[in-house]
Amino acid sequence: MDEDCQERKRCVLVCQNTSCRAAGSPDVLAAFEAADLPEDVIVKI
């Protein structure tokens, strides 16, 4: 697991594999990046 995620209480990992991208993961990633998330939440790809 990513070091940044291990140090945080909450980590959102958004798949960017070809099949995930075809299923809409770029939209999911954009929504999380645009959201007003709490300080302890990190979004990673």
C-alpha positions as CSV (number, residue, x, y, z in Angstrom):
1,M,0.0,0.0,0.0
2,D,1.1,3.6,-0.7
3,E,3.0,5.3,2.2
4,D,0.7,8.3,2.1
5,C,-2.3,6.1,2.5
6,Q,-0.8,4.1,5.4
7,E,-0.3,7.4,7.3
8,R,-3.9,8.6,6.7
9,K,-7.1,7.3,8.3
10,R,-9.0,7.4,5.0
11,C,-7.6,6.8,1.5
12,V,-9.5,6.6,-1.7
13,L,-7.7,4.7,-4.5
14,V,-9.2,5.2,-8.0
15,C,-8.2,2.7,-10.6
16,Q,-6.9,4.1,-13.9
17,N,-6.4,0.8,-15.7
18,T,-7.7,0.6,-19.2
19,S,-10.8,-1.3,-18.3
20,C,-11.5,1.0,-15.3
21,R,-11.1,4.0,-17.5
22,A,-13.6,2.6,-20.0
23,A,-16.0,2.0,-17.1
24,G,-15.9,5.7,-16.1
25,S,-13.1,6.0,-13.5
26,P,-11.9,9.4,-14.9
27,D,-15.3,10.8,-13.9
28,V,-15.1,9.2,-10.4
29,L,-11.6,10.6,-10.0
30,A,-12.7,14.1,-11.1
31,A,-15.7,14.0,-8.6
32,F,-13.4,13.1,-5.7
33,E,-10.8,15.8,-6.7
34,A,-13.6,18.4,-6.9
35,A,-15.2,17.4,-3.7
36,D,-14.7,19.3,-0.4
37,L,-13.2,16.3,1.5
38,P,-12.1,16.3,5.1
39,E,-8.4,16.9,5.8
40,D,-7.7,13.3,6.7
41,V,-8.9,12.0,3.3
42,I,-6.5,11.5,0.4
43,V,-7.4,10.6,-3.2
44,K,-4.8,8.7,-5.2
45,I,-4.6,7.1,-8.6
